[in-house]
């Protein structure tokens, strides 16, 4: 046999050539088959691309999954880059960088270095990281390379102050707070002025820290030279507290209704009250034990019996005068919690304490009093609730100077007076030291008479002459507004 067909897969170096099957090929002229020509092998499946595709797919799925739990690239919180991090990783990174940030003190203590952790630096890193992820997830390409996330950085006031004082003691002198004190001589609260000190401002350091952090700086310089430090309790605070306390002194006490039944003197109140600075403010507190000492005396000062009222009235029932003012009865209730409650009220600025009291109202008795002058009888009658009380012979005006009839009211009463007037013939007269005068109609009055005793006959210039004793009785018995009826 000649002319073996060669080609791919037929060479001696082909590992498959010796084993390749042969097929009968027709001759070129179509008369004789040609043997030993290897048959075309069946194509083998190639799987490399598939495996590469699966790997890329897994990577893409992993990347897609990661994009749902990571923060977008380019995101910074407090100057710390947190892009590509989970919220938890971001929070730790922010907190860690702030804690390790170094502050180089210059000036008074040049070269001294402190760390953020020493100052108690803090920021709500967890909330900021979670918010950053919520607003800027990695899968949202529009949020990549966004603006820095603002963060409020704080320093622990006490820790920072303690560290700075230890590092730079030369920069500190203590300020003096304004105070409020009770002045016994003036019986009121007065103030003493505040005085500034020196120190290093924690607020200024906090601001510098925040500025450096926003820039991504992990080291920054801060001046340790002293600045003026104001007192925590200022003059204005002290003045306002003194004003409040003095207003309390003006009304402090135990009340029944609107009545300050048991007042408390300023000197005693000052032993109850204390004023002290608390967290930069003046706070008022009260001593419950001291208050209890007065509470124990309250029953004797509050409890009282009923006093019924007695009033002089006119015919319409209008009260003209209270002969006996009515007083309601009252009994103090349970006082076991009064001292504690009053102490709380005083701390809140309330100095008027309402006592638990059971009150019993009083009753009123009305006395309708009136005077009657009978010209024809030359007598005066006194009636109370239409019952005759007293009656006397009197001397009213003569014919030339008569006593006028009518219904009148007492409008004035005098203990004594010089009386002047005109006689029927026009001559003038003066009667000195006329006693117990009760005016009811112009210059006409009931009054005592010491210059005659001819009672029962007209003798006057228009007044109603009476004995001094009877006039005294009328002067005490009647009052302004008492009705007087003069008739024939």
C-alpha positions in Angstrom: 0.0 0.0 0.0 1.2 3.5 -0.8 0.2 7.1 -0.2 -0.9 7.0 3.4 -3.1 10.1 4.0 -1.5 12.3 6.7 -3.1 15.0 8.7 -3.9 16.1 12.1 -3.9 13.0 14.4 -1.9 10.8 12.0 1.7 11.7 12.9 4.0 9.3 14.9 4.1 11.8 17.7 0.3 11.7 18.0 -0.5 9.7 21.0 -3.7 8.5 19.5 -2.3 7.4 16.1 -1.6 3.8 16.9 -5.0 3.2 18.3 -7.0 5.2 15.9 -9.5 3.2 14.0 -9.3 3.0 10.2 -11.9 3.2 7.6 -12.1 2.0 4.0 -11.7 4.9 1.6 -12.7 4.7 -2.0 -9.9 5.0 -4.6 -9.6 8.1 -6.5 -10.9 6.4 -9.6 -13.6 4.7 -7.7 -12.4 1.1 -8.4 -10.2 0.1 -5.4 -10.7 0.9 -1.7 -7.8 2.4 0.2 -7.1 0.9 3.6 -5.3 2.2 6.8 -6.6 5.8 6.6 -7.5 6.8 10.2 -11.1 7.7 10.8 -11.9 11.3 12.1 -12.1 10.9 15.9 -15.3 12.0 17.7 -14.9 15.5 19.1 -14.4 15.6 22.9 -16.4 18.0 25.2 -14.2 20.8 26.5 -15.2 21.9 30.2 -12.5 24.6 31.0 -14.7 27.5 29.9 -17.6 26.1 32.0 -15.4 26.0 35.1 -14.1 29.5 34.5 -17.8 30.7 34.0 -18.8 29.1 37.3 -16.0 30.8 39.1 -16.7 34.2 37.7 -20.4 33.8 38.5 -19.7 32.9 42.1 -17.5 35.9 42.4 -20.2 38.1 40.9 -22.8 36.7 43.2 -20.4 37.2 46.2 -19.8 40.7 45.1 -23.5 41.4 44.6 -24.2 39.9 48.1 -21.4 41.9 49.7 -22.8 45.1 48.1 -26.0 44.6 50.2 -24.1 44.7 53.5 -21.3 47.2 52.9 -21.1 50.9 52.9 -20.5 52.7 49.6 -16.9 53.6 48.7 -15.8 57.1 49.4 -17.9 57.4 52.6 -16.2 59.0 55.6 -17.5 59.4 59.2 -15.6 61.9 61.5 -12.8 61.9 58.9 -12.5 58.0 59.0 -12.9 56.2 55.6 -15.5 53.5 56.0 -16.3 52.7 52.4 -16.4 48.9 51.8 -17.0 48.2 55.5 -20.0 46.7 57.3 -21.7 49.1 59.8 -20.1 47.2 62.7 -16.6 47.4 61.2 -17.2 51.1 60.4 -18.3 51.9 64.0 -15.2 50.1 65.4 -12.9 51.9 63.0 -14.4 55.4 63.8 -14.2 54.8 67.6 -10.7 53.3 67.4 -9.3 56.2 65.3 -10.8 58.9 67.6 -9.5 57.1 70.7 -6.0 56.9 69.3 -5.9 60.4 68.0 -2.9 62.3 69.6 -3.1 65.9 70.8 0.2 67.7 71.1 0.0 70.4 73.7 1.9 73.5 72.9 2.8 76.6 74.8 2.8 76.1 78.6 3.6 72.4 78.3 5.2 72.1 74.9 5.8 68.5 73.9 3.3 66.9 76.1 1.0 64.5 74.2 -2.4 63.1 75.2 -4.8 60.8 73.4 -8.4 61.0 72.6 -9.1 58.0 74.9 -7.5 60.0 77.8 -10.0 62.8 77.3 -13.0 60.4 77.1 -13.7 61.2 73.5 -16.9 59.8 72.2 -19.2 59.8 69.2 -22.3 57.8 68.4 -20.3 55.6 66.0 -22.8 52.8 65.9 -25.8 55.0 65.0 -23.7 57.0 62.5 -22.4 53.8 60.8 -25.9 52.3 60.6 -27.3 55.6 59.2 -24.4 55.8 56.7 -25.2 52.3 55.5 -28.9 53.0 55.3 -28.3 56.2 53.2 -25.3 54.9 51.2 -25.3 51.1 50.6 -22.6 49.9 48.2 -25.1 48.6 45.7 -26.4 52.1 45.1 -23.8 53.5 42.7 -25.3 57.0 43.0 -24.1 57.2 46.7 -20.5 56.5 46.0 -18.0 59.2 46.9 -20.6 61.2 48.8 -20.0 64.1 51.2 -18.5 63.3 54.6 -21.0 62.2 57.2 -21.1 64.9 60.0 -20.4 63.6 63.5 -20.8 65.3 66.8 -17.7 64.6 68.8 -17.8 65.1 72.6 -15.2 65.0 75.3 -16.0 63.9 78.9 -15.8 67.2 80.8 -14.6 65.6 84.0 -12.0 63.3 82.4 -10.7 66.0 80.1 -10.4 68.5 82.9 -8.6 66.0 85.1 -6.1 65.0 82.4 -5.4 68.6 81.4 -4.9 69.7 85.0 -2.4 67.0 85.6 -0.6 67.7 82.3 -0.6 71.6 82.7 -1.1 72.5 86.3 0.4 76.0 85.8 -2.5 77.0 83.6 -5.1 76.6 86.3 -6.4 78.9 89.0 -9.9 78.2 90.4 -12.7 80.6 89.7 -15.0 81.7 92.6 -18.7 81.1 92.1 -21.3 83.7 93.0 -23.2 82.8 96.1 -26.6 83.6 97.8 -26.6 84.1 101.5 -29.3 85.2 104.1 -28.7 88.6 105.7 -30.3 88.4 109.2 -30.1 92.2 109.7 -31.9 92.9 106.4 -34.1 89.8 106.8 -33.5 88.9 103.1 -31.2 87.0 100.8 -28.2 88.8 99.2 -25.5 87.8 96.8 -21.7 87.7 96.7 -20.0 88.3 93.3 -18.3 85.7 91.2 -14.6 85.9 90.3 -13.1 84.5 87.1 -10.2 81.9 87.2 -7.9 80.5 84.5 -7.7 77.2 82.8 -7.9 75.3 79.5 -11.2 75.3 77.8 -12.5 71.8 77.2 -15.1 73.3 74.8 -12.2 74.8 72.8 -10.4 71.5 72.8 -13.6 69.7 71.7 -13.9 72.1 68.8 -10.3 71.6 67.8 -10.7 67.9 68.0 -13.8 67.9 65.8 -12.1 70.1 63.2 -9.0 67.8 63.1 -11.1 64.7 62.9 -13.2 66.1 60.0 -10.0 66.5 58.1 -8.9 62.9 58.8 -6.0 64.0 61.0 -4.9 61.6 63.7 -2.5 64.1 65.3 -3.1 67.8 65.9 -1.6 70.6 68.1 -3.5 72.5 70.8 -2.4 75.4 72.9 -2.1 74.7 76.6 -1.7 78.3 77.5 -4.3 79.4 80.1 -7.4 81.4 79.2 -10.0 83.0 81.4 -12.5 80.6 82.9 -15.7 82.0 84.2 -17.3 80.8 87.3 -20.0 78.1 86.9 -22.4 80.2 89.1 -22.6 83.7 87.6 -23.7 86.9 89.2 -26.9 86.9 87.1 -27.7 83.3 88.3 -27.2 84.3 91.9 -29.3 87.5 91.6 -32.1 85.5 90.0 -32.0 83.0 92.8 -31.9 85.7 95.5 -34.9 87.4 93.9 -36.8 84.0 93.9 -36.0 83.4 97.5 -37.0 86.9 98.7 -40.3 86.5 96.9 -40.8 83.2 98.7 -40.0 84.9 102.1 -42.8 87.4 101.4 -45.4 84.7 101.3 -44.0 81.7 103.1 -46.4 80.1 105.5 -49.2 77.6 106.1 -52.5 78.6 104.5 -56.1 77.9 105.0 -57.7 79.0 101.8 -56.3 82.4 100.9 -55.5 83.2 104.5 -51.9 82.8 105.6 -53.0 81.3 108.9 -49.4 80.5 110.2 -46.8 82.9 108.8 -43.1 81.9 108.8 -40.7 84.6 109.6 -37.7 85.2 107.3 -35.3 84.2 110.0 -37.0 80.9 110.6 -37.4 80.2 106.9 -33.7 80.8 106.4 -33.0 77.9 108.8 -35.2 75.7 106.6 -33.7 76.6 103.2 -30.3 75.9 101.7 -28.9 77.1 98.4 -26.0 75.2 96.8 -24.5 74.7 93.3 -25.5 71.5 91.5 -24.3 70.9 88.0 -23.6 74.5 87.3 -26.9 75.8 88.8 -28.1 77.0 92.2 -30.5 74.6 93.7 -32.9 75.3 96.6 -33.5 72.5 99.1 -35.4 72.5 102.4 -34.8 70.7 105.7 -37.8 68.5 106.4 -36.8 68.0 110.0 -36.7 71.7 110.7 -40.1 72.1 109.1 -41.5 69.3 111.2 -40.7 71.3 114.3 -43.3 74.0 113.3 -45.7 71.4 111.9 -46.0 70.0 115.4 -47.3 73.3 116.7 -50.0 73.7 114.0 -53.0 72.3 115.8 -52.9 75.0 118.5 -52.5 77.7 115.8 -55.1 76.4 113.3 -57.9 74.7 115.3 -60.7 77.0 116.5 -64.3 77.0 117.6 -67.2 78.5 115.7 -68.2 82.1 116.4 -71.6 83.0 115.0 -72.1 86.4 113.5 -74.4 89.2 114.8 -75.2 92.0 112.4 -77.2 95.3 112.5 -79.3 95.5 109.4 -81.8 97.9 107.9 -85.4 97.1 106.8 -84.1 95.6 103.5 -81.7 93.3 105.3 -78.6 95.1 104.3 -75.9 94.8 106.9 -75.0 98.1 108.4 -72.6 96.9 111.1 -71.2 93.6 112.3 -71.6 93.6 116.0 -69.9 90.2 116.2 -68.0 89.1 113.2 -68.6 85.5 112.3 -65.7 83.0 112.5 -65.9 79.6 110.9 -64.8 76.6 113.0 -62.0 74.5 111.7 -60.0 71.4 112.6 -56.6 70.5 111.2 -56.4 67.2 109.4 -53.6 64.6 109.1 -50.2 66.4 109.1 -48.0 63.3 108.8 -46.9 64.2 105.3 -46.9 68.0 105.6 -43.2 68.5 106.4 -42.1 66.3 103.5 -44.6 67.9 101.1 -43.7 71.4 102.1 -40.0 70.7 101.7 -40.7 69.6 98.1 -42.8 72.6 97.4 -40.1 74.9 98.7 -37.5 73.3 96.5 -39.8 74.1 93.5 -40.1 77.7 94.7 -43.7 77.4 96.1 -43.7 78.9 99.6 -47.5 78.9 100.3 -48.5 75.5 101.7 -52.3 74.7 101.9 -53.1 72.8 105.0 -55.6 70.0 105.2 -58.5 71.6 107.2 -62.1 70.7 107.8 -64.1 73.9 108.2 -67.6 74.4 109.7 -69.4 77.6 108.6 -70.9 80.0 111.2 -74.5 81.2 111.4 -75.6 84.8 111.3 -78.2 86.7 113.4 -79.6 89.9 112.0 -80.8 92.7 114.2 -83.1 95.2 112.5 -82.8 98.4 114.6 -84.8 101.6 114.1 -85.5 104.8 116.0 -88.9 106.4 116.2 -89.5 110.0 117.4 -93.2 110.8 118.3 -93.5 114.6 118.3 -97.0 114.6 119.7 -95.9 112.4 122.7 -92.5 114.0 122.9 -91.0 110.5 123.2 -88.3 108.5 121.5 -88.7 104.7 121.0 -85.9 102.2 120.0 -87.0 98.9 118.3 -85.0 95.8 117.6 -86.6 93.3 115.2 -89.8 95.3 116.0 -89.6 94.7 119.7 -89.4 97.8 121.9 -86.0 98.1 123.6 -86.0 101.5 125.2 -88.3 104.6 125.4 -87.6 108.1 126.9 -89.2 111.4 127.2 -87.5 113.9 124.9 -87.6 117.6 124.0 -88.0 118.3 120.2 -88.1 121.7 118.4 -90.2 124.6 119.4 -92.7 126.0 117.0 -90.3 128.6 115.6 -87.6 126.0 115.1 -89.5 122.7 114.6 -88.2 119.2 114.2 -89.0 118.0 110.7 -91.1 114.9 110.1 -90.1 112.2 107.7 -88.1 109.0 107.3 -84.4 109.5 107.6 -81.2 107.6 108.3 -78.3 108.2 110.7 -75.5 109.6 108.6 -73.0 110.7 111.3 -72.2 110.2 115.0 -69.9 112.4 117.1 -68.6 111.9 120.6 -68.9 115.6 121.4 -69.3 118.9 119.5 -69.9 122.6 120.0 -73.2 123.4 118.4 -74.0 126.8 116.8 -77.2 128.1 115.2 -79.9 130.8 115.1 -82.7 131.5 117.5 -86.2 132.2 116.2 -85.6 135.9 116.6 -82.4 135.6 114.5 -80.0 135.9 117.3 -77.1 133.4 117.3 -76.3 130.9 119.9 -73.4 128.6 120.8 -73.7 125.5 123.0 -70.4 124.0 123.9 -69.5 120.3 124.4 -72.8 118.8 123.4 -72.3 115.0 124.1 -73.2 111.9 122.1 -74.6 113.3 118.9 -76.4 111.1 116.3 -77.2 113.1 113.2 -80.2 112.0 111.0 -81.5 115.0 109.1 -79.2 117.9 108.2 -78.3 119.7 111.4 -81.0 117.8 113.3 -79.7 115.1 115.7 -80.5 113.1 118.9 -78.0 114.3 121.5 -77.4 114.6 125.2 -78.6 117.7 127.0 -77.1 119.1 130.2 -78.6 122.6 130.2 -82.2 121.7 131.0 -84.3 118.8 132.3 -87.7 119.8 131.0 -88.0 116.6 128.9 -91.5 115.9 127.5 -91.8 119.6 126.3 -90.6 121.1 123.1 -87.3 123.0 124.0 -84.9 122.7 121.1 -83.9 124.4 117.9 -84.9 121.3 116.0 -82.8 118.6 117.6 -84.1 115.8 119.8 -82.9 116.6 123.3 -82.3 113.6 125.6 -80.6 113.0 128.9 -76.9 112.3 128.6 -77.3 108.7 129.6 -80.1 108.0 127.0 -78.2 109.9 124.3 -75.1 107.7 125.1 -77.3 104.6 124.8 -78.6 105.7 121.3 -75.1 106.7 120.2 -73.8 103.1 121.0 -77.0 101.3 119.9 -77.6 103.0 116.5 -75.1 103.0 113.6 -74.6 104.8 110.3 -77.6 103.8 108.2 -80.0 103.2 111.1 -83.5 104.3 110.1 -85.1 107.2 112.0 -88.9 107.9 111.7 -90.1 111.3 112.9 -93.8 111.8 113.0 -96.6 113.8 114.8 
